[in-house]
Amino acid sequence: VSVIYFRDYLEFDARKKKKIKVGEVVIELRKADQKRQRVDLKLYYDDREVEKKKVYTNNPLTFYVGREKIKYEFVINEVRKDQMLGYISVPKGALADSVALNSNSD
């Protein structure tokens, strides 16, 4: 029996030393190695700062965000000079739920 999980995909284009927000996560590219197609980066989520070194393209990083421990998957598709392109995938509807919760708390 196979189980199909539907996910939303949030694409990003991160430049060196600039923080960008993708969904509930902030990404900061620290170092890009175009020749070896790898990067050093920082991820900020749930009041945490997580540093990852030597992350290669098409090698998913999995982490859990929020009280509900929603599974996020971070993938880099391409490394350019001082730039990385990729996506973060989250379960379908997870972002809409968290945005609705945040807007109701005002």
N, C-alpha and C positions, 0 to 999 in steps of 0.2 A: 504494500500500500504506500503510495507516495503522497506526501503532503505538499501543497503549493502555498507558499507564503507570498502575499502581495506586498510590495514595498514602494515607497516614494523615493525618488532619486533627486538629490540637490547637487547640482554641479557647482564647482568653484574654480576660480582663477586667482591664485594667491601669488603675490609679489613679495620679494624679500623685505623684511623689516616692517611690513604693514599687516596689521591685524584685520581679519575679515570675519564677519559673523555669517555662519551657515546654519540655519535652523537654531538649535539651542547651543551650538558649539562655536567658539571663536578659534580661528586657526592663525598661527603665525609661522611663516617660513623663515627659518634661521639661516640655513645654508643649502644651496642647490649644487649638486655635482652632475652636470649634464652628461659627461663622458660615461660615468658609471650608472646613470639613471637612478640616483638616490638622493634623499634629502634629510636634513635635520630640521625638526619642527617642534612647536609647542601647541598643545591643545588645551583650551580653557573651557571647563564645564563643571556644573555643580560646585562652584567655589573651589575648584581644583585647578592646578596648573600641572600638566603632564608633559614632560619632555621626552621626545622620541628621537633617537639617533639612527642614522643609516637605514631609513625606511625606503625600500625599493619599490619601483613601479609595479602595479598589478599584484601587490602583496597586501591583502586586506588587514587592517587593524580593527579589532572589535573591542568595543567598550560599552558600558551601560550607563545611561543618563537618567537622572531624576529619581523620585521616590519609587516610581513604578519599575525602575530598572529596565528602561527601554533599550533594546539592543541596537546600537549604531554601528555601522560598518563604514570605515574610511578607506578609500582607495585612490591612489595616485595613478593617473593614466600616462602622464608625460611630464618630463622634467626638461625645462629650458634654462637658459642663463638667467639666474635670479627670478625664476618663476616655476610654479607647478600647477598642473591642471588635473582635475579629478572629480570625484563625487563622494557624497556621504549618502548612504541609504538608511532609511528608517522604516519601521512597519507602516503600512498604509493607514492613514488617519491619525497616527501618533502626533504629528505636528499640529494638526487642527485641534486635537484635544488639549495639548499643552498651551496653545495660543488662547483657546477659549478659557481655560483655567486662569491664565495670567490676566486676561481682560476683565474677568469677573471679580478679581481681587481688588480692583481699584475702588 
